[in-house]
Amino acid sequence: MNNLYYYLPAALLLVSFAMRVPGLVRHWRDPLVRSVGVVIPVGAVVFFFAAPSTVSQVNRLTGVANFSAPLVFALVTAGSASVIILMLTWRGGPDEQRRRATRWCAGVYGAVIVALLGLFALGDAPDERLRDFDTYYATTPFIREMIVLYVLAHAVATVLLSVLCRRWARDVGGLLRAGLVLIVAGGVLNFGYAVLKLLAVGARWAGRDWDAVSTTVAPSLAALASLLQCVGFALPAVGQGLVGWWRRRSRYRRLGPLWEAMRAVIPYELVRIPWWSSLSRRHLRRTCDIRDGLRLLAPYLEPGAGPDERAPDRGPGALAPEAAARAALVIAAFDSLRTRPGEGDGDGEGGSLKSLTESDDGLVRFSDAVRAMALLEGAAARRPLCAAPPCIPAPRDVPPARSGRAE
């Protein structure tokens, strides 16, 4: 495998880590945040130091042939431990139980890393091997033990991670379950990687040459496993973010009918923002415009006033015809919402203007009602009057609300 298979995942993980740095700094006391802050850079370091070019460069800089082998083995072992700790933290549970399991995991795999470095120091590996170190030194004392210990530790971590995820996946659903399933699939491939490595080493012990299994097939499985597990860990957070964005976008669009009505009512020019502005900024601007318009219409939305008394074109400072028609729709929508029990402030007769509009949910319901009233007015205007032939179309006294372009 060429260097691209190693450097590209390392670069992607580093970019992901850089995007998370502000959140890591703000919420470092959160155990889950700390675990993620360790797993992502460790994964990037593993891919970087496992690349053949980096292996050769590290060996040259240290002056020790094959120094990269125990270094990469130790990094992979540390990565395996960090992933298990992340899963334990992610799943949650009693704090004391989680801390005890975390300490055991860190202690055991820390001892494995020390043993890997010690075995390499005791062994003799004078010939530099960039790709087939495992099989080339499979029969060398102490080095073979180091290789087997590394593969077994990786296999145990893979099995443990897969078991934890599989059990947890039974109790959850949605994107979290899909992410856990992907992690389990990656764990199965990682276990296959460990099995192939052991088969190639065992073949050397038996005097056979299965090096291609270790140098070609096993790394391909490991790369695919890493991809699946990275997607599995990211899917719940990224998916929830996309779902949240879609909901915010939907709420913004549903505010359109009420905002269009307020555009006609407000006597001054509305503040326009650039089209490239963020969704949150456009949503804030839209809600501010709506509340400004509702404050102007508040005298006509008093629950105690009759329909004739609240007609905007009969009050002081009469509105233009189009604005009066839009305001009439708003008043009708308010009446419809106010008379629905259970949707206001609990006064038994729906809600007041304040209770209906003090939250974004209330504004969205209000806008939906305005849209429904506009549709009813449009249908009534198009309905023919057939009391006597020939049928005469009904006059369109109140034009329906137009669906203007979102600002």
C-alpha positions as CSV (number, residue, x, y, z in Angstrom):
1,M,0.0,0.0,0.0
2,N,1.4,3.4,-0.9
3,N,1.7,6.4,1.4
4,L,-1.7,8.0,0.3
5,Y,-3.6,5.2,2.2
6,Y,-2.0,6.4,5.4
7,Y,-1.5,10.2,5.0
8,L,-5.1,10.9,3.7
9,P,-6.8,9.4,6.8
10,A,-4.3,11.1,9.0
11,A,-5.0,14.5,7.4
12,L,-8.8,14.0,7.6
13,L,-8.5,13.1,11.3
14,L,-6.4,16.2,12.0
15,V,-8.9,18.4,10.3
16,S,-11.6,16.9,12.4
17,F,-9.6,17.4,15.5
18,A,-8.9,21.1,14.6
19,M,-12.6,21.7,14.1
20,R,-13.2,20.3,17.6
21,V,-10.5,22.3,19.4
22,P,-12.8,25.2,20.5
23,G,-15.3,22.8,22.0
24,L,-12.5,20.8,23.7
25,V,-11.1,23.9,25.3
26,R,-14.6,25.0,26.6
27,H,-15.8,21.6,27.8
28,W,-12.5,19.9,28.8
29,R,-14.0,18.8,32.2
30,D,-16.5,16.6,30.4
31,P,-15.1,13.0,30.3
32,L,-16.6,12.3,26.9
33,V,-15.0,15.4,25.4
34,R,-11.6,14.4,26.9
35,S,-12.0,10.9,25.4
36,V,-12.8,12.3,22.0
37,G,-9.9,14.7,22.3
38,V,-7.5,11.8,22.8
39,V,-8.9,9.3,20.3
40,I,-8.9,11.5,17.2
41,P,-5.2,12.7,17.4
42,V,-4.0,9.3,18.4
43,G,-5.7,7.8,15.3
44,A,-4.0,10.5,13.1
45,V,-0.6,9.8,14.6
46,V,-1.0,6.1,14.1
47,F,-1.8,6.5,10.4
48,F,1.1,9.0,10.0
49,F,3.8,6.9,11.6
50,A,2.6,3.7,9.9
51,A,3.2,5.1,6.4
52,P,6.3,3.5,4.7
53,S,8.0,6.9,4.1
54,T,7.5,7.9,7.8
55,V,8.8,4.5,8.9
56,S,12.0,4.9,6.9
57,Q,12.5,8.5,8.1
58,V,12.0,7.6,11.7
59,N,14.5,4.8,11.5
60,R,17.0,7.1,9.8
61,L,16.6,9.9,12.4
62,T,16.9,7.6,15.4
63,G,19.7,5.6,14.0
64,V,18.0,2.3,15.1
65,A,17.0,-0.1,12.4
66,N,13.2,-0.9,12.6
67,F,12.7,1.5,15.5
68,S,9.4,2.4,13.9
69,A,8.1,-1.1,14.5
70,P,7.7,-0.9,18.3
71,L,6.7,2.7,17.9
72,V,3.8,1.9,15.6
73,F,2.8,-1.1,17.7
74,A,2.7,1.0,20.8
75,L,0.7,3.7,19.1
76,V,-1.8,1.2,17.8
77,T,-2.1,-0.3,21.3
78,A,-2.6,3.1,22.8
79,G,-5.3,3.8,20.1
80,S,-7.1,0.6,21.0
81,A,-7.2,1.5,24.6
82,S,-8.4,5.0,23.9
83,V,-11.2,3.7,21.8
84,I,-12.3,1.3,24.5
85,I,-12.2,4.2,27.1
86,L,-14.2,6.4,24.7
87,M,-16.9,3.7,24.3
88,L,-17.1,3.2,28.1
89,T,-17.5,7.0,28.6
90,W,-19.9,7.3,25.7
91,R,-22.2,4.6,27.1
92,G,-22.2,6.2,30.5
93,G,-23.4,4.4,33.7
94,P,-22.4,4.8,37.3
95,D,-19.3,7.1,37.6
96,E,-17.4,4.8,40.0
97,Q,-17.9,1.8,37.7
98,R,-16.9,3.7,34.7
99,R,-13.7,5.1,36.4
100,R,-12.7,1.6,37.6
101,A,-13.1,0.1,34.1
102,T,-11.2,3.1,32.6
103,R,-8.3,2.6,35.1
104,W,-8.2,-1.1,34.3
105,C,-8.1,-0.6,30.6
106,A,-5.4,2.1,30.8
107,G,-3.3,0.0,33.2
108,V,-3.4,-3.2,31.2
109,Y,-2.7,-1.6,27.9
110,G,0.0,0.6,29.4
111,A,1.7,-2.6,30.7
112,V,1.4,-4.0,27.1
113,I,3.1,-1.0,25.7
114,V,6.0,-1.3,28.2
115,A,6.3,-5.0,27.3
116,L,6.4,-4.2,23.6
117,L,9.3,-1.8,24.0
118,G,11.2,-4.1,26.4
119,L,10.9,-7.1,24.0
120,F,12.2,-5.0,21.1
121,A,15.2,-3.9,23.3
122,L,16.0,-7.5,24.1
123,G,15.7,-8.7,20.5
124,D,17.9,-8.3,17.5
125,A,16.4,-6.8,14.3
126,P,19.3,-5.4,12.3
127,D,17.8,-5.4,8.8
128,E,15.3,-2.6,8.1
129,R,12.0,-3.9,6.9
130,L,9.4,-1.3,5.8
131,R,6.4,-3.5,4.9
132,D,7.1,-7.2,6.0
133,F,8.6,-6.7,9.5
134,D,6.0,-9.1,11.0
135,T,6.8,-12.1,8.8
136,Y,10.6,-11.3,8.3
137,Y,11.2,-11.5,12.1
138,A,8.6,-14.0,12.9
139,T,11.2,-16.5,14.1
140,T,13.5,-14.1,15.9
141,P,13.6,-14.5,19.7
142,F,11.9,-11.7,21.6
143,I,10.9,-10.0,18.4
144,R,8.4,-12.7,17.6
145,E,7.0,-12.4,21.1
146,M,6.6,-8.7,20.6
147,I,4.7,-9.3,17.3
148,V,2.4,-11.8,18.8
149,L,1.7,-9.7,21.9
150,Y,0.9,-6.7,19.7
151,V,-1.5,-8.7,17.5
152,L,-3.2,-10.4,20.4
153,A,-3.7,-7.1,22.3
154,H,-5.2,-5.5,19.2
155,A,-7.5,-8.5,18.7
156,V,-8.7,-8.5,22.4
157,A,-9.4,-4.7,22.1
158,T,-11.3,-5.3,18.9
159,V,-13.4,-8.1,20.4
160,L,-14.1,-6.1,23.6
161,L,-15.1,-3.0,21.6
162,S,-17.4,-5.0,19.4
163,V,-19.1,-6.8,22.3
164,L,-19.7,-3.4,24.1
165,C,-21.2,-1.9,21.0
166,R,-23.3,-4.9,20.1
167,R,-24.9,-5.0,23.6
168,W,-25.5,-1.3,23.6
169,A,-27.0,-1.4,20.1
170,R,-29.8,-3.7,21.4
171,D,-31.1,-0.9,23.7
172,V,-31.0,2.1,21.3
173,G,-32.2,3.0,17.9
174,G,-31.9,5.6,15.2
175,L,-28.5,7.1,14.2
176,L,-26.9,5.9,17.4
177,R,-27.7,2.3,16.6
178,A,-26.5,2.7,13.0
179,G,-23.2,4.1,14.3
180,L,-22.8,1.2,16.7
181,V,-23.5,-1.3,13.9
182,L,-20.8,0.3,11.8
183,I,-18.3,0.1,14.7
184,V,-19.1,-3.6,15.1
185,A,-18.6,-4.2,11.4
186,G,-15.3,-2.4,11.6
187,G,-14.4,-4.5,14.6
188,V,-15.1,-7.7,12.7
189,L,-12.7,-6.5,9.9
190,N,-10.1,-5.6,12.5
191,F,-10.4,-9.0,14.0
192,G,-9.9,-10.4,10.5
193,Y,-6.8,-8.3,10.3
194,A,-5.4,-9.8,13.5
195,V,-6.2,-13.3,12.3
196,L,-4.5,-12.8,9.0
197,K,-1.4,-11.4,10.7
198,L,-1.2,-14.5,13.0
199,L,-1.7,-16.8,10.1
200,A,1.2,-15.2,8.2
201,V,3.4,-15.4,11.3
202,G,2.3,-19.0,11.9
203,A,3.1,-19.9,8.3
204,R,6.7,-18.6,8.8
205,W,6.9,-20.9,11.9
206,A,5.9,-23.8,9.7
207,G,8.4,-22.9,7.0
208,R,5.9,-21.5,4.5
209,D,5.7,-18.1,2.9
210,W,2.3,-16.3,3.3
211,D,3.8,-12.9,3.4
212,A,1.3,-11.4,1.0
213,V,-1.5,-12.1,3.5
214,S,0.3,-9.9,6.0
215,T,1.6,-7.2,3.7
216,T,-1.4,-6.8,1.3
217,V,-4.7,-8.3,2.5
218,A,-4.4,-7.5,6.2
219,P,-3.6,-3.8,5.7
220,S,-6.5,-3.4,3.3
221,L,-8.9,-4.9,5.9
222,A,-7.4,-2.5,8.6
223,A,-7.9,0.5,6.4
224,L,-11.6,-0.4,5.6
225,A,-12.1,-1.2,9.3
226,S,-10.8,2.2,10.3
227,L,-13.0,3.9,7.8
228,L,-16.1,2.1,9.1
229,Q,-15.3,2.9,12.7
230,C,-14.6,6.5,12.1
231,V,-17.9,6.9,10.3
232,G,-19.6,4.9,13.1
233,F,-18.3,7.2,15.8
234,A,-19.1,10.4,13.8
235,L,-22.5,9.3,12.5
236,P,-24.6,10.0,15.6
237,A,-23.2,13.5,16.2
238,V,-23.1,14.5,12.6
239,G,-26.5,13.0,11.9
240,Q,-28.1,14.7,14.9
241,G,-26.5,18.0,13.7
242,L,-28.0,17.5,10.2
243,V,-31.4,16.7,11.7
244,G,-31.2,19.7,13.9
245,W,-30.3,21.9,11.0
246,W,-33.2,20.5,8.9
247,R,-35.6,21.3,11.7
248,R,-34.3,24.8,12.1
249,R,-34.6,25.3,8.3
250,S,-38.2,23.9,8.4
251,R,-39.2,26.3,11.2
252,Y,-37.6,29.2,9.3
253,R,-39.6,28.4,6.2
254,R,-42.8,27.9,8.1
255,L,-42.5,31.4,9.5
256,G,-42.7,32.7,5.9
257,P,-46.5,33.3,5.7
258,L,-46.6,35.4,8.9
259,W,-43.4,37.3,7.9
260,E,-44.9,38.1,4.5
261,A,-48.0,39.5,6.2
262,M,-45.9,41.6,8.5
263,R,-43.9,43.0,5.5
264,A,-47.2,44.6,4.3
265,V,-48.1,45.9,7.7
266,I,-44.8,47.4,8.8
267,P,-44.7,51.0,7.5
268,Y,-40.9,51.3,7.3
269,E,-38.4,49.4,5.1
270,L,-37.3,46.1,6.6
271,V,-33.6,45.5,7.2
272,R,-32.2,43.2,4.6
273,I,-29.3,40.9,5.2
274,P,-27.0,39.3,2.6
275,W,-28.1,36.0,1.1
276,W,-25.0,34.3,2.3
277,S,-25.8,35.0,6.0
278,S,-26.2,32.0,8.3
279,L,-29.5,30.3,8.9
280,S,-29.5,31.4,12.6
281,R,-29.0,35.1,11.6
282,R,-31.8,34.9,9.0
283,H,-34.1,33.2,11.5
284,L,-33.4,35.9,14.1
285,R,-34.0,38.7,11.5
286,R,-37.3,37.1,10.5
287,T,-38.6,36.7,14.1
288,C,-37.6,40.3,14.9
289,D,-39.6,41.5,11.8
290,I,-42.6,39.4,12.8
291,R,-42.6,40.7,16.4
292,D,-42.3,44.3,15.2
293,G,-45.3,43.8,13.0
294,L,-47.3,42.1,15.8
295,R,-46.6,45.0,18.1
296,L,-48.2,47.4,15.6
297,L,-51.2,45.1,15.3
298,A,-51.5,44.5,19.0
299,P,-54.4,47.0,19.5
300,Y,-56.5,45.0,16.9
301,L,-55.7,41.7,18.5
302,E,-57.2,42.4,21.9
303,P,-59.3,39.4,23.0
304,G,-62.2,41.6,24.2
305,A,-62.6,43.6,21.0
306,G,-65.2,42.6,18.4
307,P,-64.3,41.7,14.8
308,D,-65.5,45.1,13.5
309,E,-63.7,47.1,16.2
310,R,-60.4,45.3,15.4
311,A,-60.5,45.8,11.6
312,P,-57.2,47.5,10.8
313,D,-58.6,49.7,8.1
314,R,-61.2,51.2,10.7
315,G,-58.7,52.2,13.3
316,P,-56.6,55.4,13.5
317,G,-53.9,55.5,10.9
318,A,-55.7,53.3,8.4
319,L,-53.6,50.8,6.5
320,A,-53.3,50.5,2.8
321,P,-55.7,48.0,1.2
322,E,-53.1,45.2,0.7
323,A,-51.8,45.7,4.3
324,A,-55.4,45.7,5.6
325,A,-56.0,42.4,3.8
326,R,-52.9,40.9,5.3
327,A,-53.7,42.2,8.7
328,A,-57.2,40.7,8.4
329,L,-55.6,37.3,7.8
330,V,-53.4,37.7,10.9
331,I,-56.4,38.7,13.0
332,A,-58.4,35.7,11.8
333,A,-55.5,33.4,12.5
334,F,-55.1,34.8,16.0
335,D,-58.9,34.3,16.6
336,S,-58.5,30.7,15.4
337,L,-55.6,30.0,17.7
338,R,-57.1,31.8,20.7
339,T,-60.2,29.8,20.6
340,R,-58.4,26.4,20.6
341,P,-58.3,25.1,24.2
342,G,-55.0,23.9,25.5
343,E,-52.7,25.8,23.1
344,G,-52.2,29.0,25.0
345,D,-51.4,30.0,28.6
346,G,-54.0,27.8,30.2
347,D,-56.8,30.4,30.6
348,G,-59.3,27.9,29.1
349,E,-59.9,30.0,26.0
350,G,-56.7,29.5,24.1
351,G,-54.0,32.1,24.7
352,S,-53.2,35.7,24.6
353,L,-51.0,37.3,22.0
354,K,-48.1,37.3,24.3
355,S,-48.4,33.6,25.2
356,L,-48.7,32.7,21.5
357,T,-45.8,34.7,20.3
358,E,-43.3,34.7,23.2
359,S,-41.7,31.5,21.9
360,D,-40.6,30.3,18.5
361,D,-43.0,27.4,18.6
362,G,-45.9,29.9,19.1
363,L,-44.8,32.0,16.2
364,V,-44.6,28.9,14.0
365,R,-48.1,27.8,15.0
366,F,-49.3,31.4,14.3
367,S,-47.7,31.4,10.9
368,D,-49.2,28.0,10.1
369,A,-52.6,29.5,11.0
370,V,-52.0,32.5,8.7
371,R,-51.2,30.2,5.9
372,A,-54.3,28.1,6.5
373,M,-56.4,31.3,6.5
374,A,-54.8,32.4,3.3
375,L,-55.7,29.1,1.7
376,L,-59.3,29.3,2.9
377,E,-59.6,32.9,1.6
378,G,-58.2,31.8,-1.8
379,A,-60.6,28.9,-2.0
380,A,-63.6,31.0,-1.1
381,A,-62.6,33.6,-3.7
382,R,-62.4,31.0,-6.4
383,R,-65.7,29.3,-5.5
384,P,-68.5,30.2,-8.0
385,L,-71.9,31.6,-6.7
386,C,-74.5,29.3,-8.3
387,A,-77.7,30.6,-6.6
388,A,-79.0,31.5,-10.0
389,P,-77.6,30.7,-13.5
390,P,-75.3,31.5,-14.9
391,C,-72.7,30.9,-12.2
392,I,-70.8,34.1,-11.3
393,P,-67.4,33.9,-9.7
394,A,-67.2,35.3,-6.2
395,P,-65.4,38.7,-5.8
396,R,-61.9,38.5,-4.4
397,D,-62.1,41.0,-1.5
398,V,-59.1,39.7,0.4
399,P,-56.2,38.5,-1.7
400,P,-54.3,35.5,-0.4
401,A,-50.9,35.9,1.1
402,R,-48.1,35.7,-1.4
403,S,-45.1,33.4,-0.6
404,G,-42.3,35.8,-1.0
405,R,-38.6,35.0,-1.2
406,A,-37.0,34.3,2.1
407,E,-34.7,37.0,3.2
